[in-house]
Amino acid sequence: MAITDEVQRLGAPVRRWARTQQQEYTQGEPRPLAADLGAMGVYLSLVGTAATAIRVSGRELPTRIPLADAVLLTIGTFRLARRIAKDPVTAPLRAPFVSYQGTSGEAEVAEEVREHGGVKHAVGELLTCPFCMAQWVGTGFVLGYVTAPRATRLAALTMTMVAGSDVLQFVYDAIQNGALKPGGGDEAGGPTGQGV
């Protein structure tokens, strides 16, 4: 019992300091700082565990990554992060944390976190932010590249092909809508709709 009391006594100033920092940072807005700290802890734990497993396995880290592989992994990271964060098909993964707000762009949805403050808020923000997801996806690709490079290249190639296909879909739509016509597809003749 005495040890518990001592831990409580020593921890009290740290808890007060943390509460003060949160109040000053959030200015009354419901921001999930503790949950964000937890997410960082989970990320660091996973990376640390993976790095330890790689080291224990005796695998050598690559001294260099060929440019083609770096580009492949980068584009694959972009596409997979966006797929997780914005795609209607992956909505069931996000549904426990967010609510549907409508569409946002081609084949993408807009969502908003359901609960403000706490773990659900932090997870909802992470799952709906392609920039945030890219950190996790990119780390997964890098760890996969170190442990199973051929399979990881194949997975990244799939996402890279999807990203390339997306670009071609937009190009095709632009052509179909007259983007190659003089005046950039403005069928009325000018940017204001009046003939020039």
DRENDO-606609 format. One line per field, with one value per atom (N, C-alpha, C): residue number from 1; residue in one letter; chain; atom name; x negated, y, z negated. Coordinates in steps of 0.1 Angstrom, whole numbers, m for minus. Layout:
BEGIN
kefi: c(NUM	...)
voba: c(A	...)
kolti: c(A	...)
guti: c(CA	...)
X: c(X	...)
Y: c(Y	...)
Z: c(Z	...)
% end
This chain:
BEGIN
kefi: c(1	1	1	2	2	2	3	3	3	4	4	4	5	5	5	6	6	6	7	7	7	8	8	8	9	9	9	10	10	10	11	11	11	12	12	12	13	13	13	14	14	14	15	15	15	16	16	16	17	17	17	18	18	18	19	19	19	20	20	20	21	21	21	22	22	22	23	23	23	24	24	24	25	25	25	26	26	26	27	27	27	28	28	28	29	29	29	30	30	30	31	31	31	32	32	32	33	33	33	34	34	34	35	35	35	36	36	36	37	37	37	38	38	38	39	39	39	40	40	40	41	41	41	42	42	42	43	43	43	44	44	44	45	45	45	46	46	46	47	47	47	48	48	48	49	49	49	50	50	50	51	51	51	52	52	52	53	53	53	54	54	54	55	55	55	56	56	56	57	57	57	58	58	58	59	59	59	60	60	60	61	61	61	62	62	62	63	63	63	64	64	64	65	65	65	66	66	66	67	67	67	68	68	68	69	69	69	70	70	70	71	71	71	72	72	72	73	73	73	74	74	74	75	75	75	76	76	76	77	77	77	78	78	78	79	79	79	80	80	80	81	81	81	82	82	82	83	83	83	84	84	84	85	85	85	86	86	86	87	87	87	88	88	88	89	89	89	90	90	90	91	91	91	92	92	92	93	93	93	94	94	94	95	95	95	96	96	96	97	97	97	98	98	98	99	99	99	100	100	100	101	101	101	102	102	102	103	103	103	104	104	104	105	105	105	106	106	106	107	107	107	108	108	108	109	109	109	110	110	110	111	111	111	112	112	112	113	113	113	114	114	114	115	115	115	116	116	116	117	117	117	118	118	118	119	119	119	120	120	120	121	121	121	122	122	122	123	123	123	124	124	124	125	125	125	126	126	126	127	127	127	128	128	128	129	129	129	130	130	130	131	131	131	132	132	132	133	133	133	134	134	134	135	135	135	136	136	136	137	137	137	138	138	138	139	139	139	140	140	140	141	141	141	142	142	142	143	143	143	144	144	144	145	145	145	146	146	146	147	147	147	148	148	148	149	149	149	150	150	150	151	151	151	152	152	152	153	153	153	154	154	154	155	155	155	156	156	156	157	157	157	158	158	158	159	159	159	160	160	160	161	161	161	162	162	162	163	163	163	164	164	164	165	165	165	166	166	166	167	167	167	168	168	168	169	169	169	170	170	170	171	171	171	172	172	172	173	173	173	174	174	174	175	175	175	176	176	176	177	177	177	178	178	178	179	179	179	180	180	180	181	181	181	182	182	182	183	183	183	184	184	184	185	185	185	186	186	186	187	187	187	188	188	188	189	189	189	190	190	190	191	191	191	192	192	192	193	193	193	194	194	194	195	195	195	196	196	196)
voba: c(M	M	M	A	A	A	I	I	I	T	T	T	D	D	D	E	E	E	V	V	V	Q	Q	Q	R	R	R	L	L	L	G	G	G	A	A	A	P	P	P	V	V	V	R	R	R	R	R	R	W	W	W	A	A	A	R	R	R	T	T	T	Q	Q	Q	Q	Q	Q	Q	Q	Q	E	E	E	Y	Y	Y	T	T	T	Q	Q	Q	G	G	G	E	E	E	P	P	P	R	R	R	P	P	P	L	L	L	A	A	A	A	A	A	D	D	D	L	L	L	G	G	G	A	A	A	M	M	M	G	G	G	V	V	V	Y	Y	Y	L	L	L	S	S	S	L	L	L	V	V	V	G	G	G	T	T	T	A	A	A	A	A	A	T	T	T	A	A	A	I	I	I	R	R	R	V	V	V	S	S	S	G	G	G	R	R	R	E	E	E	L	L	L	P	P	P	T	T	T	R	R	R	I	I	I	P	P	P	L	L	L	A	A	A	D	D	D	A	A	A	V	V	V	L	L	L	L	L	L	T	T	T	I	I	I	G	G	G	T	T	T	F	F	F	R	R	R	L	L	L	A	A	A	R	R	R	R	R	R	I	I	I	A	A	A	K	K	K	D	D	D	P	P	P	V	V	V	T	T	T	A	A	A	P	P	P	L	L	L	R	R	R	A	A	A	P	P	P	F	F	F	V	V	V	S	S	S	Y	Y	Y	Q	Q	Q	G	G	G	T	T	T	S	S	S	G	G	G	E	E	E	A	A	A	E	E	E	V	V	V	A	A	A	E	E	E	E	E	E	V	V	V	R	R	R	E	E	E	H	H	H	G	G	G	G	G	G	V	V	V	K	K	K	H	H	H	A	A	A	V	V	V	G	G	G	E	E	E	L	L	L	L	L	L	T	T	T	C	C	C	P	P	P	F	F	F	C	C	C	M	M	M	A	A	A	Q	Q	Q	W	W	W	V	V	V	G	G	G	T	T	T	G	G	G	F	F	F	V	V	V	L	L	L	G	G	G	Y	Y	Y	V	V	V	T	T	T	A	A	A	P	P	P	R	R	R	A	A	A	T	T	T	R	R	R	L	L	L	A	A	A	A	A	A	L	L	L	T	T	T	M	M	M	T	T	T	M	M	M	V	V	V	A	A	A	G	G	G	S	S	S	D	D	D	V	V	V	L	L	L	Q	Q	Q	F	F	F	V	V	V	Y	Y	Y	D	D	D	A	A	A	I	I	I	Q	Q	Q	N	N	N	G	G	G	A	A	A	L	L	L	K	K	K	P	P	P	G	G	G	G	G	G	G	G	G	D	D	D	E	E	E	A	A	A	G	G	G	G	G	G	P	P	P	T	T	T	G	G	G	Q	Q	Q	G	G	G	V	V	V)
kolti: c(A	A	A	A	A	A	A	A	A	A	A	A	A	A	A	A	A	A	A	A	A	A	A	A	A	A	A	A	A	A	A	A	A	A	A	A	A	A	A	A	A	A	A	A	A	A	A	A	A	A	A	A	A	A	A	A	A	A	A	A	A	A	A	A	A	A	A	A	A	A	A	A	A	A	A	A	A	A	A	A	A	A	A	A	A	A	A	A	A	A	A	A	A	A	A	A	A	A	A	A	A	A	A	A	A	A	A	A	A	A	A	A	A	A	A	A	A	A	A	A	A	A	A	A	A	A	A	A	A	A	A	A	A	A	A	A	A	A	A	A	A	A	A	A	A	A	A	A	A	A	A	A	A	A	A	A	A	A	A	A	A	A	A	A	A	A	A	A	A	A	A	A	A	A	A	A	A	A	A	A	A	A	A	A	A	A	A	A	A	A	A	A	A	A	A	A	A	A	A	A	A	A	A	A	A	A	A	A	A	A	A	A	A	A	A	A	A	A	A	A	A	A	A	A	A	A	A	A	A	A	A	A	A	A	A	A	A	A	A	A	A	A	A	A	A	A	A	A	A	A	A	A	A	A	A	A	A	A	A	A	A	A	A	A	A	A	A	A	A	A	A	A	A	A	A	A	A	A	A	A	A	A	A	A	A	A	A	A	A	A	A	A	A	A	A	A	A	A	A	A	A	A	A	A	A	A	A	A	A	A	A	A	A	A	A	A	A	A	A	A	A	A	A	A	A	A	A	A	A	A	A	A	A	A	A	A	A	A	A	A	A	A	A	A	A	A	A	A	A	A	A	A	A	A	A	A	A	A	A	A	A	A	A	A	A	A	A	A	A	A	A	A	A	A	A	A	A	A	A	A	A	A	A	A	A	A	A	A	A	A	A	A	A	A	A	A	A	A	A	A	A	A	A	A	A	A	A	A	A	A	A	A	A	A	A	A	A	A	A	A	A	A	A	A	A	A	A	A	A	A	A	A	A	A	A	A	A	A	A	A	A	A	A	A	A	A	A	A	A	A	A	A	A	A	A	A	A	A	A	A	A	A	A	A	A	A	A	A	A	A	A	A	A	A	A	A	A	A	A	A	A	A	A	A	A	A	A	A	A	A	A	A	A	A	A	A	A	A	A	A	A	A	A	A	A	A	A	A	A	A	A	A	A	A	A	A	A	A	A	A	A	A	A	A	A	A	A	A	A	A	A	A	A	A	A	A	A	A	A	A	A	A	A	A	A	A	A	A	A	A	A	A	A	A	A	A	A	A	A	A	A	A	A	A	A	A	A	A	A	A	A	A	A	A	A	A	A	A	A	A	A	A	A	A	A	A	A	A)
guti: c(N	CA	C	N	CA	C	N	CA	C	N	CA	C	N	CA	C	N	CA	C	N	CA	C	N	CA	C	N	CA	C	N	CA	C	N	CA	C	N	CA	C	N	CA	C	N	CA	C	N	CA	C	N	CA	C	N	CA	C	N	CA	C	N	CA	C	N	CA	C	N	CA	C	N	CA	C	N	CA	C	N	CA	C	N	CA	C	N	CA	C	N	CA	C	N	CA	C	N	CA	C	N	CA	C	N	CA	C	N	CA	C	N	CA	C	N	CA	C	N	CA	C	N	CA	C	N	CA	C	N	CA	C	N	CA	C	N	CA	C	N	CA	C	N	CA	C	N	CA	C	N	CA	C	N	CA	C	N	CA	C	N	CA	C	N	CA	C	N	CA	C	N	CA	C	N	CA	C	N	CA	C	N	CA	C	N	CA	C	N	CA	C	N	CA	C	N	CA	C	N	CA	C	N	CA	C	N	CA	C	N	CA	C	N	CA	C	N	CA	C	N	CA	C	N	CA	C	N	CA	C	N	CA	C	N	CA	C	N	CA	C	N	CA	C	N	CA	C	N	CA	C	N	CA	C	N	CA	C	N	CA	C	N	CA	C	N	CA	C	N	CA	C	N	CA	C	N	CA	C	N	CA	C	N	CA	C	N	CA	C	N	CA	C	N	CA	C	N	CA	C	N	CA	C	N	CA	C	N	CA	C	N	CA	C	N	CA	C	N	CA	C	N	CA	C	N	CA	C	N	CA	C	N	CA	C	N	CA	C	N	CA	C	N	CA	C	N	CA	C	N	CA	C	N	CA	C	N	CA	C	N	CA	C	N	CA	C	N	CA	C	N	CA	C	N	CA	C	N	CA	C	N	CA	C	N	CA	C	N	CA	C	N	CA	C	N	CA	C	N	CA	C	N	CA	C	N	CA	C	N	CA	C	N	CA	C	N	CA	C	N	CA	C	N	CA	C	N	CA	C	N	CA	C	N	CA	C	N	CA	C	N	CA	C	N	CA	C	N	CA	C	N	CA	C	N	CA	C	N	CA	C	N	CA	C	N	CA	C	N	CA	C	N	CA	C	N	CA	C	N	CA	C	N	CA	C	N	CA	C	N	CA	C	N	CA	C	N	CA	C	N	CA	C	N	CA	C	N	CA	C	N	CA	C	N	CA	C	N	CA	C	N	CA	C	N	CA	C	N	CA	C	N	CA	C	N	CA	C	N	CA	C	N	CA	C	N	CA	C	N	CA	C	N	CA	C	N	CA	C	N	CA	C	N	CA	C	N	CA	C	N	CA	C	N	CA	C	N	CA	C	N	CA	C	N	CA	C	N	CA	C	N	CA	C	N	CA	C	N	CA	C	N	CA	C	N	CA	C	N	CA	C	N	CA	C	N	CA	C	N	CA	C	N	CA	C	N	CA	C	N	CA	C	N	CA	C	N	CA	C	N	CA	C	N	CA	C	N	CA	C	N	CA	C	N	CA	C	N	CA	C	N	CA	C	N	CA	C	N	CA	C	N	CA	C	N	CA	C	N	CA	C	N	CA	C)
X: c(m8	0	m9	m20	m29	m35	m38	m44	m34	m21	m11	m9	m9	m7	m19	m31	m43	m42	m38	m36	m26	m15	m5	m10	m17	m23	m33	m42	m52	m45	m35	m28	m19	m15	m5	m11	m23	m28	m28	m31	m31	m17	m8	6	11	8	12	6	m7	m14	m7	m4	2	16	24	37	35	26	23	20	11	7	18	27	38	48	51	60	54	41	35	35	33	32	46	56	69	78	75	83	98	102	116	121	114	118	116	124	123	112	100	89	84	82	78	63	57	42	38	44	40	41	52	54	44	40	30	17	14	2	2	13	15	12	17	15	0	m7	m21	m28	m24	m29	m27	m15	m13	m22	m23	m31	m46	m51	m65	m67	m57	m58	m59	m50	m50	m63	m68	m80	m92	m92	m103	m102	m90	m89	m94	m89	m93	m108	m114	m128	m136	m131	m138	m137	m125	m123	m132	m134	m142	m157	m161	m175	m177	m168	m170	m170	m162	m162	m175	m184	m196	m195	m184	m183	m191	m197	m205	m196	m197	m190	m196	m189	m195	m203	m215	m223	m218	m211	m205	m192	m182	m170	m170	m169	m169	m158	m161	m152	m138	m138	m126	m117	m124	m116	m111	m119	m115	m103	m103	m91	m79	m81	m70	m64	m72	m67	m60	m65	m60	m46	m45	m32	m22	m27	m18	m13	m22	m18	m7	m9	1	14	15	27	34	26	32	37	29	34	47	48	60	71	69	79	85	76	81	88	84	89	102	103	114	123	119	127	140	151	164	163	155	154	148	139	133	140	152	160	163	165	168	157	144	133	134	139	140	153	163	177	178	171	172	167	160	154	158	165	169	183	188	202	200	208	208	214	207	212	215	212	215	203	203	191	182	169	159	149	152	143	148	141	144	142	152	151	145	148	144	155	154	164	159	167	164	170	162	167	162	169	165	164	155	154	167	170	183	182	172	170	158	160	150	142	129	121	121	110	109	103	103	97	105	118	126	123	121	118	104	94	81	80	87	87	95	106	114	106	98	90	79	73	62	68	79	85	91	94	99	89	77	67	56	56	47	32	30	16	12	21	18	16	25	24	12	6	m6	m17	m18	m29	m28	m16	m15	m16	m10	m11	m26	m32	m46	m55	m53	m61	m59	m46	m43	m50	m50	m57	m72	m78	m92	m96	m88	m91	m89	m78	m76	m87	m93	m104	m116	m118	m130	m128	m116	m114	m109	m102	m97	m96	m108	m108	m100	m100	m92	m77	m72	m58	m54	m63	m60	m60	m70	m70	m57	m52	m40	m28	m27	m16	m17	m29	m31	m28	m32	m29	m14	m6	8	14	10	15	10	m3	m8	0	3	11	25	31	44	43	32	30	28	20	19	32	40	53	62	61	69	66	53	48	54	53	58	73	80	95	98	90	92	89	78	74	85	90	100	113	117	129	127	115	112	112	107	108	123	130	144	152	148	155	149	140	136	123	115	104	93	94	84	89	101	107	100	99	94	103	97	104	105	98	97	110	119	132	143	141	152	159	170	178	184	186	192	182	169	159	150	152	143	145	137	138	151	157	169	181	179	191	195	187	190	180	184	175	164	152	140	137)
Y: c(m12	0	12	12	24	27	17	20	27	22	28	43	46	59	68	62	70	73	63	65	76	76	86	100	101	113	119	110	115	118	111	113	126	130	142	154	158	170	168	156	153	154	148	149	163	171	186	193	190	197	193	180	175	181	182	189	204	210	225	226	217	218	215	205	202	214	220	232	243	246	257	254	242	238	238	232	230	242	251	263	260	249	245	236	234	225	210	201	187	180	182	175	163	152	139	138	147	146	133	129	116	104	104	93	94	107	108	103	106	101	86	80	66	60	67	62	63	73	74	63	60	49	35	33	21	20	31	32	28	35	33	18	13	m1	m11	m8	m17	m17	m4	m3	m9	m6	m12	m27	m33	m47	m53	m47	m52	m50	m39	m37	m48	m50	m61	m74	m78	m91	m92	m81	m81	m83	m76	m78	m92	m97	m111	m121	m119	m128	m129	m119	m118	m112	m107	m101	m88	m86	m74	m63	m51	m40	m36	m32	m28	m16	m15	m3	8	4	13	7	15	10	16	7	12	22	32	43	38	27	22	16	10	4	16	26	37	44	46	52	43	30	20	21	20	21	34	45	58	59	55	56	46	34	25	30	36	42	53	61	72	65	56	50	42	34	26	35	45	54	61	65	72	62	50	40	37	36	34	46	58	70	75	73	80	71	59	50	45	46	41	26	18	3	1	10	8	15	20	27	18	5	m3	m3	m1	0	13	24	37	39	32	34	35	27	28	41	49	61	74	73	84	83	95	94	100	94	98	112	120	134	137	127	129	125	129	126	137	134	144	140	144	141	128	124	112	100	92	79	80	91	93	98	96	100	111	119	128	123	123	117	127	126	134	125	128	120	121	109	109	115	111	116	126	137	146	144	143	139	124	119	105	97	84	74	73	73	72	84	96	108	106	102	100	90	79	68	73	80	86	95	104	113	106	96	88	81	75	67	75	88	96	106	105	114	107	109	101	105	117	121	113	112	104	89	84	70	67	76	74	70	75	72	57	52	38	29	33	24	24	35	36	28	28	20	5	2	m12	m17	m8	m12	m13	m4	m5	m18	m21	m33	m45	m45	m56	m57	m46	m46	m52	m50	m56	m71	m75	m89	m98	m92	m100	m91	m87	m77	m80	m93	m96	m95	m100	m98	m84	m76	m62	m54	m57	m51	m54	m66	m70	m62	m61	m53	m39	m33	m19	m17	m27	m26	m25	m33	m33	m19	m14	0	10	9	18	17	5	4	10	9	15	30	36	50	55	47	50	50	40	38	50	55	66	79	81	92	91	79	77	79	75	77	92	100	115	121	116	120	117	105	100	109	111	120	134	139	153	153	143	142	141	132	131	144	152	164	176	173	183	191	186	193	195	188	190	200	204	214	227	236	249	256	263	270	261	249	241	234	232	225	234	247	257	258	251	251	264	273	286	296	292	300	308	310	317	314	319	316	321	331	336	331	322	317	326	336	345	342	343	341	352	347	356	360)
Z: c(0	0	0	m7	m8	5	13	26	35	35	43	39	26	21	26	26	30	45	53	67	70	63	64	61	50	45	56	61	71	84	88	100	101	89	89	96	94	102	117	121	135	141	134	139	139	129	129	141	143	155	168	169	182	184	173	174	178	172	176	190	195	209	218	215	223	224	212	212	220	219	226	241	245	259	265	259	265	264	255	253	253	246	245	256	267	277	273	277	273	282	278	285	278	285	278	276	268	266	260	250	243	253	260	270	281	286	296	290	278	271	271	268	269	283	293	307	310	306	308	301	289	281	288	294	301	313	321	333	329	319	315	310	303	298	309	319	331	339	341	348	340	327	319	319	318	318	331	342	355	357	353	355	347	334	326	333	338	345	357	364	376	372	361	356	351	343	338	349	360	371	378	376	383	397	401	414	415	426	428	434	429	434	447	457	470	468	474	473	482	493	502	507	510	517	531	541	555	557	565	568	572	581	586	575	565	554	545	543	535	541	554	561	560	562	561	548	537	523	520	525	523	529	542	548	542	539	532	519	511	498	500	510	513	516	525	529	518	510	500	488	485	474	478	490	495	495	499	500	486	476	462	457	460	454	461	474	481	490	492	501	495	503	498	493	500	497	484	479	466	455	458	448	436	437	426	415	420	410	402	408	402	395	398	393	378	370	356	350	358	352	359	370	378	383	388	394	408	417	431	433	440	443	457	466	480	489	501	510	510	513	514	525	537	548	555	565	572	564	562	555	541	534	521	512	499	490	480	475	464	452	441	428	417	406	394	382	373	361	353	347	340	326	319	305	305	298	297	283	285	273	271	266	263	274	272	281	294	294	307	315	310	317	324	316	322	333	331	341	353	351	362	371	364	371	379	373	380	392	390	401	413	410	421	427	422	427	436	449	457	454	449	445	433	424	411	414	422	426	433	441	449	440	428	419	415	412	408	420	431	443	448	449	453	444	431	422	424	427	430	443	453	465	463	455	453	445	434	427	435	444	453	463	468	477	471	459	452	450	446	443	454	464	475	487	493	503	516	520	532	530	519	516	514	508	506	519	527	541	548	547	554	549	535	529	533	533	536	551	559	574	576	569	571	568	557	553	563	568	578	591	595	607	605	593	590	591	585	586	601	609	623	630	627	633	629	617	612	621	623	631	646	651	665	665	655	654	655	647	648	661	667	681	691	690	699	698	685	683	688	686	691	707	713	728	732	725	729	727	717	715	723	732	741	737	729	724	735	746	756	767	766	775	772	783	780	769	760	749	737	737	725	721	731	727	724	724	722	735	736	749	752	742	745	751	751	758	749	737	728	714	705	691	684	690	684	691	701	708	720	722	734	745	757	768	768	772	772	786)
% end
